[in-house]
Amino acid sequence: MTSAQLHVANVIMSTTKPKTFESSLEELERIVRELEQGELPLERSLELFEHGVALSRECQDRLNQAERRIEILMRDNKGQSTTAPFEPENESDND
């Protein structure tokens, strides 16, 4: 794919309806599986890797936004952040 074709593809992707976090993550997982097989030509591998990096950054941005939203929702009536320690369930208690 030439740089002009890649640019057109990027423009098309940026003007289409935004993907959900889940669909982006699913696509990223598909790319990883394809790259791990090691059967692609170098140029195609680089294209997929580049797209995977973009998807990874997109997912990280969405997680950061979700974290900020949760922080806002977890404020008390004075606007101060409230926190509580995370207490994971003991797996041994379920036996």
N, C-alpha and C positions, 0 to 999 in steps of 0.2 A: 504494500500500500504506500503510495507516495505521500509526501507531507501535505499536499493539497487535498488528497482524498481523506487523510486523517483529520485535517481541519474541518472538512465538510461533515464528517462523521461526528466530530465533537460538537459542531454547531447544531446538528440535528438532535443529538442527545441532550443538549442544554435547553432546547426549545420545546422538547416533549414534556408531557406530564411528569412531575417528579415521582420517583419510585418510593415505595415504602422502605423503611429500614429493613424489614424482613426480606423483601424482594432483592434489595441490594446485597444483603448478606448471603442470600441463596445464590445469587450470581457470582459473588466472590468465591464461595465454596466450589462452584462449578469450575471456575477458572483455575483454582488451586488444584483440583483433581486432574484437569486437563494438562496443566504444566507438570504435575508429578509423574504423569505417564511418560514424559520425555520423548514423545514420538513426533513432535511438531518441528517444522523448520524454524531456524533461528529467528527470522523476521516475524513470524507469527507468534512465537514465544514472547518476543519483546513487546509486540502489540498487546497481547493478553496481560503481560506483566504490568505494562503501563496502565491499562484499564483497571487492573486489580488494585494498583496503588491508589488510583482515583476513587474507586469504590471504598477502599479501606478508609481513606480520609473522610469521605462522605459519611460513612457509618460512625466514625469517631466524632465528627461534628454533631451528628444527631444524638449520640449518647451524651455529649457535653451539654447540648440544649436541654435534654431531658433532665439531666442532673440539676441544671440551673432552675428549671421549672419546679422540681421537687424541693429544692432549697427554699424557693419562694413560698411554696405551699406549707412548708414545715415551720414557718415563722409564727411566733406567738402574737398576742394582741398588741404588743409593744413594738413589733417589727423585728424582734431579736430571733436569730436562728435557734431552734431547739434541736437537740440531738439526744439520741439514746443509744447506748452500746448495742451492737449487734450480737445476739446470742443464738448461734446456730444450734439446731436440734442435735442431740447426741444420737448417733446411729445405734449405739449399743443399748440405749433405752428402749428402742423399738423391738428388740429381740425378745 
